[in-house]
């Protein structure tokens, strides 16, 4: 028996064919219209400017980008709707498991597993992670990251709740699925954590390196000016009051810091604290040392420091001081703030990570200071060693504050922190002892400078210039040197002296140790005493050098030059002036006046003797032979003085003027009076020209040309 199939209902052929024909005709019309429009556009494009083409293309690109953005947004919203739709049921299930931890012991049955919901939730989460891992979409603040982080937290809670129930077969599959996606989520967060840290750090270091400027090394014996903090390094956004201040650029923008905090808040409870901390520590350590490098501070071994030429090492020290101050006062406080925010709620982790970074960095920086303290000692190194000493001394309170945690006294007294404080103290001690040794070596240098060649023209001896310039700059460190001598003078003695203390200068350690303890205890300013002894030693050395001159007048000129130079330097340096005291200055001023008198007596007393009346009158008449002899002697003396003293040097213009004025005031009036009284006894003509070679004004002009170190000037004047 045949089974008949019900025929499908069919429309009439006429309707069907007419309908198709109508559609075809309409399609042809549309195609024709489209072709006409295309031709019109084509012809129009050929005649119009290319600007309209660009505008049309830009519009198409904008429409395409907007469409892609809307599609991406729809995908994100769809994923979020998936997370939200499953979250309530999963949260209820986790809550039940948490409240029934001892349910088996009390005879209750475990709740039914929402396996379908968990499977869908895990699938949606894996799909979302895959879109970021493939690079299809970038995980950025433009998307709702909180939803994804909440989903990661939820899968962690679900995995943790299922783990104690691993003995139940019905939970095994769900536990494996949630554990797998949790591991994948943490690996994804670890990569994002590293990317956020690395990308922002590299961008900041490039900016810092491009804006850093090199400073010129200060000249020898000049104290460097205080380094101004042009570079600021803020790791996080400061308070709202200062957030607009351009003086504090941020290493990480506020939204990045918040993302870092959010990631850490998910990874740590999930048991991935090691991975999170390791990534953060490595990234911040690299960023910190990259910052030091951008400031010009590179790691240098102790051996390299020992072999380095002083000119190069001096520049490295200046760079180190700048970098060390920047690290302690700017970088570490900013790092401390960053660690506390990223690991908020986990204070122990933040403290541990920050202390590891700070201690390692400071110890590495201190290696350079220790290496400098171990270099071979020389006088030119004193000031840079004192600079390092002052840097450590001034920043020690700030270093202690870095490791002081409010409410946690044990942290600031932990063994590594105690070791750091001991290391800083030890380096300061070595620097202080080196400074004392160098200063005492200066005393030894003065004492052993026994050259037998006098300085031409009685000019200021190079030793005088060197010592006074050295002391001028040393006294800019008066407070530091007072502290150093108080703390370390008993533990250091110059290596240049014998062990038994023989031939030690007056201010050396061996002599001071021989003094009574009561005298030392009552001495409030050991450096001032050391300075006074050094000045006495210099004075004795100069007096010994003055005896190298056979001409006693030149001997006094030499002492006047050196004495005036010393007084001028002391007057221009408030530090030395105050340390030496008024009594010392009065004594030296009195000596200078005596040198002046001695010079005039040695040179001009014989000249003035020619103008005496004694011996000229014989039985009431002027003896012409004696008068002629007086003029001849006077002329010979003036010629000799002009010949010798015109090459003598008085470098201080004021003292030079004082000398000339004082000589003229005594000699010229006496000569003018002598001429007035006795020139008439010589016959005019040949006798006058033969015996009276100089007029009073000529003599005054000749005196005004003394002490300029140019003997040829008078010779030209005479001709």
QUIVEN-V580138 format. One record per pair of residues at least 4 apart in sequence whose ideal C-beta (glycine too) atoms are under 8 Angstrom apart, sorted by the first residue. I is the first residue (numbers start at 1). GAP is how many residues later the second one is. Records with the same first field share a line. If there is no record, write none. Layout:
I: GAP, GAP
This chain:
11: 4, 5
12: 4
13: 4
14: 4
15: 4
16: 4
17: 4
18: 4
19: 4
20: 4
21: 4
22: 4
23: 4
24: 4
25: 4
26: 4
27: 4
28: 4
29: 4
30: 4
31: 4
32: 4
33: 4
34: 4
35: 4
36: 4
37: 4
38: 4
39: 4
40: 4
41: 4
42: 4
43: 4
44: 4
45: 7, 8
48: 4, 5
50: 4
51: 4
52: 4
53: 4
54: 4
55: 4
56: 4
57: 4
58: 4
59: 4
60: 4
61: 4
62: 4
63: 4
64: 4
65: 4
66: 4
67: 4
68: 4
69: 4
70: 4
71: 4
72: 4, 65
73: 4
74: 4
75: 4, 56, 62
76: 4, 61, 67, 68
77: 4
78: 4
79: 4, 45, 48, 49, 68
80: 4, 64, 67
81: 4
82: 4, 38, 39, 42
83: 4, 38, 41, 42, 64, 65, 67, 68
84: 4, 63
86: 4, 31, 32, 34, 35, 38
87: 4, 34, 63, 64, 67
88: 4
89: 4, 25, 28
90: 4, 24, 27, 28, 31, 64, 68
91: 4, 63
92: 4
93: 4, 18, 20, 21, 65, 68
94: 4, 60, 63, 64, 67
95: 4
96: 4, 15
97: 4, 13, 14, 64, 65, 68
98: 63
100: 8, 10, 11
101: 63
102: 4
103: 5, 6, 7
104: 4, 6
110: 55, 58
113: 5, 57, 58, 61
114: 4
115: 4, 58, 59
116: 4
117: 4
118: 4, 40, 56, 59, 60
119: 4, 55, 58
120: 4
121: 4, 30, 33, 34
122: 4, 33, 55, 56, 59
123: 4
124: 4
125: 4, 26, 27, 30, 56, 60
126: 4, 55, 58
127: 4
128: 4, 20, 23
129: 4, 52, 55, 56, 59
130: 4
131: 5, 6
132: 4, 5, 6, 7, 56
133: 55
137: 6
139: 4, 6, 9, 53
141: 4, 114, 118
143: 5
144: 4
145: 4, 114, 117
146: 4, 116
147: 4
148: 4
149: 4, 113, 114, 116, 117
150: 4
151: 4
152: 4, 30, 33, 34, 37, 114, 118
153: 4, 113, 116
154: 4
155: 4, 23, 26, 27, 30
156: 4, 26, 110, 113, 114
157: 4
158: 4, 20
159: 4, 16, 19, 20, 23
161: 4
162: 4, 9, 12, 13, 16
163: 12
165: 6, 10
166: 5, 6, 9
168: 4
171: 4
172: 4
173: 4
174: 4
175: 4
176: 4
177: 4
178: 4
179: 4
180: 4
181: 4
182: 4, 88
183: 4
184: 4
185: 4
186: 4, 81, 84, 86, 89
187: 4
188: 4
189: 4, 74, 77, 78, 83
190: 4, 77, 82, 85, 86, 89
191: 4
192: 4, 67, 71
193: 4, 67, 70, 71, 74, 83, 86, 87
194: 4, 85, 89
195: 4
196: 4, 56, 60, 63, 64, 67
197: 4, 63, 82, 83, 86, 87, 90
198: 4, 85
199: 4
200: 4, 51, 52, 53, 56
201: 4, 50, 82, 83, 85, 86, 89
202: 4, 88
203: 4
204: 4, 29, 45, 46, 47, 83
205: 4, 82, 85, 86, 89
206: 4
207: 4, 42
208: 4, 23, 25, 83, 86, 87
209: 84, 85
211: 20
212: 19, 82, 83, 84
213: 17
214: 82
215: 12, 103, 107
217: 94, 97, 98, 101
218: 4, 5, 6, 7, 100
220: 160
221: 159, 162, 248, 249, 251, 252
222: 251
223: 160, 164, 250, 253, 254
224: 94, 163
227: 94, 95, 98
229: 96, 97, 100, 101
231: 64, 95, 99
232: 15, 16, 17, 98
233: 16, 18, 58, 93, 97, 98, 101
234: 4, 14, 15, 16, 17, 96, 100
235: 15, 16, 17, 22, 99, 100, 102, 103
236: 14, 15, 16, 18, 21, 98, 101, 102, 105
237: 6, 13, 16, 17, 20
238: 4, 5, 7, 10
239: 4
242: 6
250: 4
251: 36, 83, 87
252: 4, 5, 8, 86
253: 4
254: 4
255: 4
256: 4
257: 4, 81, 84, 85
258: 4
259: 4
260: 4, 20, 82
261: 4, 80, 81, 82, 83
262: 4
263: 4, 13
264: 4, 12, 16, 78, 79, 82
265: 4, 79, 80
266: 4
267: 5, 6, 8, 9
268: 4, 5, 8, 75, 78, 81
272: 4
273: 4, 76
274: 4
275: 4
276: 4
277: 4, 72, 76
278: 4
279: 4
280: 4, 62, 73
281: 4, 72, 75, 76
282: 4
283: 4
284: 4, 51, 54, 55, 69, 73
285: 4, 72, 75, 76
286: 4
287: 4
288: 4, 39, 43, 47, 69, 73
289: 4, 10, 72
290: 4
291: 4, 40
292: 5, 6, 31, 35
293: 4, 5
295: 24, 27, 28, 31
296: 23, 26, 27
297: 22, 23, 25, 26, 68
299: 65
300: 4, 5, 8, 16, 68, 71
301: 4, 70
302: 4, 65, 68, 69, 72
303: 4
304: 4
305: 8, 11, 63, 66, 67, 69, 70
306: 65, 68, 69
308: 4, 5, 8
309: 4
310: 4, 68, 70, 71
311: 4
312: 4
313: 4, 59, 62
314: 4, 70
315: 4
316: 4, 52
317: 4, 55, 67, 70, 71
318: 4, 66, 69
319: 4
320: 4, 45, 48, 49, 68
321: 4, 66, 67, 70
322: 4
323: 4, 42
324: 4, 41, 67, 71
325: 4, 66, 70
326: 4, 5
327: 4, 5, 34, 35, 38
328: 4, 34, 67, 70, 71, 74
329: 4, 66, 69
330: 4
331: 4
332: 4, 26, 70
333: 4, 69
334: 4
335: 4, 19, 22, 23
336: 4, 18, 66
337: 4
338: 4
339: 4, 11, 12, 14, 15
340: 4, 7, 10
342: 8
343: 4, 6, 7, 10
344: 6
346: 4
347: 4, 58
348: 4
349: 4
350: 4
351: 4, 54, 57, 60
352: 4
353: 4
354: 4
355: 4, 48, 56, 59, 61, 62
356: 4
357: 4
358: 4, 44, 45
359: 4, 57, 58, 61
360: 4
361: 4
362: 4, 37, 58
363: 4, 57, 60
365: 4
366: 4, 57, 58, 61
367: 4
368: 4
369: 4, 19, 23, 58, 62
370: 4, 57, 60
371: 4
372: 12, 13, 16, 59
373: 12, 15, 54, 57, 58, 61
374: 56
375: 6
377: 4, 57, 60, 61, 64, 118
378: 60, 63
379: 59, 62, 63, 66, 91
381: 4, 53, 57
382: 4, 53, 56, 57, 92
383: 4, 90, 91, 94
384: 4
385: 4, 46, 49, 50, 53
386: 4, 45, 49, 91, 94, 95, 98
387: 4
388: 4, 43
389: 4, 39, 42, 43, 46, 91, 95
390: 4, 87, 90
391: 4
392: 4, 32, 35, 36, 39
393: 35, 87, 90
395: 4
396: 4, 25, 28
397: 4
398: 4
399: 4, 21, 22, 25
400: 4, 12, 21
403: 8, 9, 14, 17
404: 7, 8
405: 6, 7
408: 4
409: 4
410: 4
411: 6
412: 5
413: 4, 5
414: 4
415: 4
416: 4
417: 4
418: 4
419: 4
420: 4
421: 4
422: 4
423: 4
424: 4
425: 4
426: 4
427: 4
428: 4
429: 4, 58, 59, 62
430: 4
431: 4
432: 4, 52, 55, 56, 60
433: 4, 55, 58, 59
434: 4, 58
435: 4, 46, 49, 53
436: 4, 48, 49, 52, 53, 56, 73
437: 4, 55, 56, 57, 58
438: 4
439: 4, 35, 42, 91
440: 4, 53, 54, 57, 65, 67, 68, 69
441: 4, 53, 54, 55
442: 4, 25, 28, 92
443: 4, 51, 62, 63, 64, 65, 90, 91, 94
444: 4, 50, 52, 53, 61
445: 4
446: 17, 21, 59, 88, 91, 92, 95
447: 56, 58, 90, 94
449: 14, 92
450: 94
451: 94
452: 96
453: 95
454: 4, 91, 94, 95, 104
455: 4, 5, 6, 7, 90, 103
456: 191, 193
457: 190, 191, 192, 252
458: 91, 96, 97, 99, 100, 103, 190, 191
459: 99, 102, 190, 192, 250
460: 4, 5, 101, 102, 105, 191
461: 4, 81, 84, 97, 101
462: 4
463: 4, 75, 78, 79
464: 4, 74, 78, 98, 101, 102
465: 4, 100
466: 4
467: 4, 67, 71
468: 4, 97, 98, 101, 102
469: 4, 100
470: 4
471: 4, 60, 63, 98, 102, 105
472: 4, 97, 100, 101, 103, 104
473: 4
474: 7
475: 56, 98, 100, 101, 104
476: 99
477: 4
478: 4, 49, 97, 101
479: 4
480: 4
481: 4, 46
482: 4, 43, 44, 45, 46
483: 4
484: 4, 5, 43
485: 4, 41, 42, 45
486: 40
488: 4
489: 20, 23, 37
490: 19, 22, 23
492: 17
493: 4, 15, 16, 17
494: 10, 14, 15
497: 4, 5, 6, 7, 11, 13
498: 4, 5
501: 7, 9, 10, 13
504: 4, 5, 6, 7
505: 6, 28, 29, 32
506: 5, 27, 30, 31
507: 4, 5, 22, 23, 26, 27, 30
508: 4
509: 4
510: 4
511: 4
512: 8
515: 4, 5
516: 4
517: 4
518: 4
519: 4
523: 6
525: 4, 54
526: 4
527: 4, 52
528: 4, 51, 52
529: 4
530: 4
531: 4, 45, 48, 49
532: 4, 47, 48, 52
533: 4
534: 4
535: 4, 31, 45, 49
536: 4
537: 4
538: 4, 28
539: 4
540: 4
541: 4
542: 4, 16, 17, 20
543: 4, 16
545: 13
546: 9, 10, 12, 13
547: 8
549: 5, 6, 9
550: 4
551: 4, 51, 93
552: 4, 46, 50
553: 4, 46, 49, 50, 92
554: 4, 90, 94
555: 4
556: 4, 39, 40, 42, 43, 46
557: 4, 42, 91, 93, 150
558: 4
559: 4, 32, 36
560: 4, 32, 35, 36, 39, 90, 95
561: 4, 88, 89, 90, 91, 94
562: 4
563: 4, 25, 28, 29, 32
564: 4, 28, 88, 91
565: 4, 86, 87
566: 4, 22
567: 4, 18, 21, 22, 25
568: 4, 84
569: 4, 7
570: 6, 7, 10, 15
571: 6
573: 4
574: 4
575: 4
576: 4
577: 8
580: 4, 5
581: 4
582: 4
583: 4
584: 4
585: 4
586: 4
587: 4
588: 4
589: 4
590: 4
591: 4
592: 4
593: 4
594: 4
595: 4
596: 4, 62, 63, 66
597: 4
598: 4
599: 4, 60
600: 4, 5, 62, 63, 66
601: 4
603: 4, 38, 42
604: 4, 59, 62, 63
605: 4
606: 4, 31
607: 27, 30, 31, 34, 60
608: 4, 58, 59, 62
610: 20, 21, 23, 24, 27, 64
611: 19, 23, 59, 60, 62, 63
612: 4
613: 4
615: 8, 11
616: 6, 7, 10, 11, 14, 62
617: 4, 5, 6
618: 4, 5, 8
622: 5, 56, 59
623: 4
624: 4, 57, 58
625: 4
626: 4
627: 4, 51, 54, 55
628: 4, 54, 59, 63
629: 4
630: 4, 48
631: 4, 51, 60, 61
632: 4, 59
633: 4
634: 4, 37
635: 4, 56, 58, 59
636: 4
637: 4
638: 4, 55, 56, 61, 64
639: 4
640: 4
641: 4, 65
642: 4, 60, 64, 72, 76
643: 68, 71
644: 4
645: 61, 62
646: 59, 60, 61, 62, 64, 65, 67, 68
647: 62, 63, 64
648: 58, 59, 61
649: 58, 59, 60
650: 5, 6, 9, 57
651: 5
652: 4
653: 4
654: 4
655: 4
656: 4, 51, 52
657: 4
658: 4
659: 4, 47, 48
660: 4, 43, 44, 46, 47
661: 4
662: 4
663: 4, 40, 43
664: 4, 36, 39, 40
665: 4
666: 4
667: 4, 32, 36
668: 4, 28, 31, 32, 35
669: 4
670: 4
671: 4, 23, 25, 28
672: 4, 24
673: 4
674: 4
675: 4, 17, 20, 21
678: 4
679: 9, 13
682: 5, 6, 9, 10
683: 4, 5
684: 4
685: 4
686: 4
687: 4
688: 4
689: 4
694: 4, 5, 8
695: 4
696: 4
697: 4
698: 4
699: 4
700: 4
701: 4, 16
702: 4, 12, 15
705: 8, 9, 12
708: 5
711: 4
712: 4
713: 4
714: 4
715: 4
